Amino acid sequence: MTYTPGPWEVKGPIHGYDWSVFKAGSKLAIADICSIGGALEKSKANARLIAAAPELLAALKDTLPILYWELEKHGVDPVRRYQQAKMAILHAEGQAGEVHLL
């Protein structure tokens, strides 16, 4: 599965929405966010989180190979945390399957 590569940015209000997420330099929205019950700051925070998704996914994927080793080195059981990180990546990429440990 592919997604629109980052960076993404938040703009608003635009097109009748409080906030929209765009690929930087693009005029086509990736996501439109509305405030519910006047919660404008919360909806802006949600928009910023959505816009950060490509960077967050890339950072997690880059970190995952050393995560298991680092946690184990410091006496922390790495299995659950590694599996959580791996499942987050699989979820973001729309993949199903088992988690395979290092």
C-alpha positions, -999 to +999 in steps of 0.1 A: +000+000+000+012+034-008+002+068+006+009+103-003+045+110+007+053+138+031+058+164+042+022+172+050+010+206+063-021+220+080-040+249+066-073+263+076-100+273+075-104+262+039-131+246+017-157+249+045-136+229+070-118+242+100-085+225+090-072+206+061-041+185+056-022+189+024+010+175+009+033+205+011+029+226-020-003+208-032-038+221-036-055+188-030-065+179+006-054+146+021-078+151+050-104+176+061-111+181+098-142+197+114-145+210+150-172+193+170-189+215+196-165+244+191-134+224+200-113+243+175-080+238+193-086+201+197-094+197+160-062+217+151-042+193+173-058+164+155-049+180+121-013+184+132-011+148+143-024+136+109+000+159+092+029+144+112+020+108+102+045+103+074+074+116+096+062+095+126+060+063+105+094+069+090+110+076+124+094+044+139+106+023+110+141+037+113+141+031+150+126-004+151+158-023+142+176-010+173+146-009+196+147-045+206+184-045+213+184-012+233+155-022+255+171-056+263+204-039+270+188-018+296+170-046+313+136-039+299+116-068+285+116-057+248+091-082+234+058-063+242+072-029+232+087-042+200+055-059+191+035-027+198+058-007+175+057-034+148+019-036+150+017+002+147+037+001+115+016-027+100-015-009+109-003+023+093+007+004+062-026-015+060-009-049+063-021-079+081+001-106+094+022-119+123+048-099+140+083-114+135+108-107+161+145-099+153 
